[in-house]
Amino acid sequence: MTTTKPSTRRTDAAPHVVRIIGGQWRRTRLPVADKPGLRPTPDRVRETLFNWLGQDLRGWRCVDAFSGTGALGLEAASREAADVLLVEQDAALAANLRALKERLKADAVRVQRGDGIAALRAQAAGSIDLALLDPPFGANLFSEALAAAAPAVRSGGWVYLEAPALADEAEVRALGLIPYRHLKAGAVHAHLLQRAPA
């Protein structure tokens, strides 16, 4: 597993806006609601993630299971992903995501209010190219989210996970996922995992 450290430091205070880094909506500002536990993925970390994945996601199917601001899923849609499901349990945040979808005329984006893990479990086996997992750190959903995402991802597809600690490699491999890239930004560990060939 390759470890990379971005140069920017993450602060405890969440910004009030984040911006889309690349693609058709590059530089678009996304509002960040003042909600406990809402931690938008920093710009530099998203930039690194999509450098790892490649900038053209044309035709990809993606699920952003804990959407919050929508920054991760909207980055994928901005890079021409064909279908991006944003799942958010909080009613106000889900309403914000619907408003963003309308403002951007993001036809490839769907917004679903509900539980991210249940939404992952509802996906057909091997039906998605990228699962984006940034669950609330206080809820300890990391293992459960990975277990729900792994079967939904196609062979050779990707799972991105943010967590407060380095993921257990044995647990990851037991789910049929291979550690591919990792970076640490402040208190956050960002993992890119690949679904092993069948």
C-alpha positions in Angstrom: 0.0 0.0 0.0 1.4 3.4 -1.0 1.2 6.2 1.6 1.0 9.8 0.5 0.8 12.8 2.8 -0.9 16.0 1.4 0.7 19.3 2.2 -2.4 21.0 3.6 -3.4 20.4 7.2 -7.0 19.7 8.3 -8.3 21.9 11.0 -11.0 21.1 13.6 -13.3 23.8 12.3 -15.3 22.8 9.3 -15.3 25.4 6.5 -18.6 27.1 5.5 -18.0 26.2 1.8 -16.0 23.7 -0.1 -15.4 23.7 -3.8 -15.6 21.1 -6.6 -12.0 20.5 -7.7 -12.4 19.3 -11.3 -14.6 18.5 -14.2 -17.5 20.4 -15.6 -18.4 22.1 -12.3 -14.8 22.9 -11.3 -14.6 25.8 -8.8 -18.4 25.5 -7.9 -18.8 26.3 -4.3 -20.9 24.0 -2.1 -22.4 25.3 1.2 -21.4 23.5 4.4 -24.2 23.4 7.0 -23.3 24.0 10.6 -24.2 20.5 11.8 -22.5 18.4 14.5 -20.3 15.8 13.0 -20.4 17.1 9.5 -16.9 17.0 8.1 -16.6 17.7 4.4 -13.6 16.0 2.8 -10.9 18.7 2.3 -10.3 20.0 -1.2 -6.7 18.6 -1.3 -7.8 15.1 -0.2 -10.6 15.0 -2.9 -8.0 16.2 -5.5 -5.7 13.4 -4.5 -8.5 10.8 -4.6 -9.6 11.8 -8.1 -5.9 11.9 -9.3 -5.7 8.2 -8.1 -8.9 7.3 -9.9 -8.2 9.2 -13.0 -10.1 12.4 -14.1 -12.5 10.8 -16.6 -15.2 8.7 -14.8 -17.4 8.6 -18.0 -20.0 5.8 -17.7 -19.3 5.0 -14.0 -22.0 4.1 -11.5 -21.2 5.6 -8.0 -22.8 5.6 -4.6 -21.9 8.3 -2.1 -23.4 6.6 1.0 -23.0 9.3 3.6 -23.2 12.4 1.4 -23.4 15.3 3.8 -22.4 18.2 1.5 -22.4 16.0 -1.5 -18.7 16.9 -2.3 -17.5 13.4 -3.0 -20.4 12.3 -5.2 -20.6 15.6 -7.0 -16.9 15.4 -7.8 -17.6 12.1 -9.5 -20.6 13.5 -11.4 -18.6 16.5 -12.5 -16.2 14.0 -14.1 -19.0 12.5 -16.3 -20.0 9.6 -14.1 -23.2 8.2 -15.6 -25.1 7.6 -12.4 -24.4 9.0 -8.9 -26.6 8.2 -6.0 -26.2 10.6 -3.0 -27.6 9.1 0.2 -28.1 11.3 3.2 -30.1 10.5 6.4 -30.4 14.1 7.6 -33.6 15.7 6.1 -32.1 19.3 5.9 -28.9 18.0 4.3 -30.9 15.9 1.8 -32.9 18.9 0.9 -29.7 20.9 0.3 -28.5 18.1 -2.0 -31.7 18.2 -4.0 -31.3 22.0 -4.4 -27.7 21.6 -5.6 -28.8 18.9 -8.1 -31.3 21.4 -9.5 -28.9 24.3 -9.5 -26.2 22.3 -11.4 -28.8 20.6 -13.7 -27.1 17.4 -12.6 -29.2 14.8 -14.5 -26.9 11.9 -13.6 -27.3 12.6 -9.9 -30.0 11.1 -7.7 -30.7 12.1 -4.1 -32.1 9.6 -1.6 -32.9 10.4 2.0 -32.1 7.4 4.1 -29.5 5.1 5.6 -26.3 4.7 3.6 -25.6 1.2 4.6 -29.1 0.0 3.7 -28.7 1.8 0.3 -25.4 -0.1 -0.3 -27.1 -3.4 0.6 -29.9 -2.7 -1.9 -27.4 -2.4 -4.8 -27.2 -5.5 -7.1 -24.0 -7.5 -6.7 -21.2 -6.1 -8.8 -23.3 -3.2 -10.1 -21.3 -0.1 -9.1 -17.9 1.1 -10.0 -17.2 3.3 -7.0 -18.5 3.4 -3.4 -17.7 6.5 -1.5 -17.8 6.0 2.3 -17.3 8.9 4.7 -19.5 7.9 7.7 -19.8 10.0 10.8 -16.7 9.3 12.9 -18.7 9.1 16.1 -21.1 6.4 14.8 -18.4 3.6 14.3 -19.9 2.4 11.1 -16.7 1.8 9.2 -16.6 -2.0 9.2 -20.4 -2.3 8.5 -20.1 0.2 5.7 -17.2 -1.7 4.1 -19.0 -5.0 4.4 -22.1 -3.5 2.7 -20.1 -1.9 -0.1 -17.8 -4.7 -1.0 -20.4 -7.0 -2.7 -22.0 -4.1 -4.6 -18.7 -3.1 -6.3 -17.7 -4.8 -9.6 -14.5 -6.7 -10.0 -11.7 -4.2 -10.4 -14.0 -1.4 -9.0 -13.2 0.9 -6.1 -14.2 1.7 -2.5 -13.0 4.9 -0.9 -13.1 5.0 2.9 -12.5 7.9 5.4 -11.9 6.8 9.0 -10.1 8.0 12.1 -7.6 5.1 12.0 -5.9 3.0 9.4 -8.2 0.2 8.2 -7.3 -3.3 9.3 -5.7 -4.9 6.3 -6.8 -8.5 7.2 -10.5 -7.3 7.6 -10.3 -5.4 4.2 -8.8 -8.5 2.4 -11.4 -10.8 4.0 -14.1 -8.7 2.2 -12.4 -9.2 -1.2 -10.8 -5.7 -1.2 -7.2 -4.9 -1.8 -5.5 -1.8 -0.2 -4.4 0.4 -3.1 -3.6 3.9 -1.8 -3.7 5.6 1.6 -3.0 9.1 2.9 -3.3 10.7 6.3 -4.6 14.3 6.6 -4.7 15.5 10.1 -6.8 13.0 12.1 -8.3 11.4 8.9 -7.1 8.3 7.2 -8.2 8.2 3.5 -8.2 4.7 1.9 -8.7 3.7 -1.7 -9.4 0.0 -1.9 -9.9 -2.1 -5.1 -12.3 -5.0 -5.5 -10.3 -8.1 -6.2 -10.9 -9.9 -9.5 -13.4 -12.7 -9.1 
